[in-house]
Amino acid sequence: PTELAKLTKLTAIDVGKAALTGTVPTEFGRLYKKMTSHFNLNSNPLHGQIPTQLGNLKKLANTLNLSGDRFTGPIPTEVGKLTKMSFNFRLSENSLASLPTELGCLTGMGYGLYLFSNLFTDATMPTEFGQLNRLESQLSIYHAHLALTIPTQLGSLVQMSRHMVMGFNSFTGAIPTQIGNLVKFDEWLLFRSNLLTKAIPSQIGRLVQMTSWLALDNNALSNTLPTELGNLVNMNKALNLEGNRLLSAIPTQLGKLSKLNQIFYLQYNSFSSPIPTELGNLVAMTSHFMLRSNSLTGAIPTELGKLDNMVSTIVLSYDPLSSSLPTELGRLTKMKNNLWFRASSLSGAIPTELGKLEKMVNGFDLVSSLLTSSIPTELGNLVKMSSAFLLSANSLSSTIPTELGKLDRMMTGFELSTNNFCSDVPTEVQALSDGVMGSWEVTLDTSIGTPCNGGKPPTTLPTAAVPVDHGEYGGSGGGNNVSTAIILSCAGTALVLAMALAFAMAVRRRRRAAADTAAEQKGPV
């Protein structure tokens, strides 16, 4: 209500989340005499433009919060007059349409410039932001539709230690090398999901105090990955470089990040050459080690078996790797979710040691490789599996082990199809189908039902036969009706026996017909 403007001795207005409607009265600009702390109207359905008169509140030092409303139009240039502001400037989560250069006049800001989730469509980030050289934390301008290049002047914010978050915009060009000047930076340097190109600057390797969240993912960054990233030895969470165009080899120096405990994302790039053995030094990793969809070659390093603190998500799918799965993966006994090697050209047998991963619950995926031999009976030890036990599209052979019937918690995704199994599905395994609600694929494109005799079943019938006189017509001359006893070297299989019986019956019918014809020609006796 405009009547609040008559309370000229007010030092604060704090009516966030109060279901206020309408527009902000221009009369609030009269509260300049005593208003020093907390002008807060956040999370109301207020709309319209932000009044230029708020620029009169020159004594305001702490919290201008108009976030989470429905404001439109430009941010008034007059807010640049609030030069005593030091904390919590929030205009985020509106539909504001411009980013004035005058924001660079807020040189007293030490914490919290929040402008994210607005509609600064195709607006540029003012170079004047480089004047905010007292800012220590929280420059948040993500999901804001900003475009063109990231200003090099951000390298002047040398007091910044936390939260430079500028993802989900349309920034183009290179990441400024001057970012390497932010040597106090500790956590959350996020330029993810933009249109950034060129190489990742090696100067980022100077941010040796970084502990978490270096996220440059989902851009168009190219060239090789700088070896200097191996200097970030204090990183304990989240190195995310996925979804770029990074080339050549993964630097061995990344093996120095031995404190990193979750989120090592290099997937969806164009890395080639073998996986460095040094990645086995990331022994603190507990989850999300992901290298899939590159052009990595060679063997999976046995050293990955040293990642024995991993609980969830190792993904090396869709890479043209070679050789077999290392037996050392059986050391990852804490794994519960998502061990994925889908479509990775792996060959040889499934190691029996994988049966030691008895805590696995979902996501055991070896689909579409070149694996051979039989399924190890030891996989029946994975009795906690409930979803995604996936071995289809390989060259696995022999019988399906009855031990898989112990996976009686399976609810979805039990796939053994497109292999070379023989014999019948064990009843213990078939019984699992009652509990699997989706994606039960066991017999599709397999050799289920064929004999397991170490070779192919016969395709022609034997010709050796012994005539047997039934005595029905008497005599031993031509025209007598006899049956044949077929002696088979592979007797005992249902398929061949059925073929033999059909053949014998056909011979008997032909001979009986011939005898009847001869009798008719002779006439009655």
PyMOL commands that set and color helices and strands:
alter all, ss='L'
color gray80, all
select helices_A, chain A and resi 2-6+26-32+52-56+77-81+101-105+127-131+152-156+177-181+202-206+227-231+252-256+277-281+302-306+327-331+352-356+377-381+402-406+427-434+494-522
alter helices_A, ss='H'
color red, helices_A
select strands_A, chain A and resi 13-14+37-40+47-49+62-65+70-73+87-90+95-96+111-114+123-124+137-140+146-149+162-165+170-172+187-190+212-215+222-224+237-240+245-248+262-265+270-274+287-290+295-297+312-315+337-340+347-349+362-365+370-372+387-390+397-398+412-415+420-421+438-441+465-468+483-486
alter strands_A, ss='S'
color yellow, strands_A
deselect
rebuild
show_as cartoon
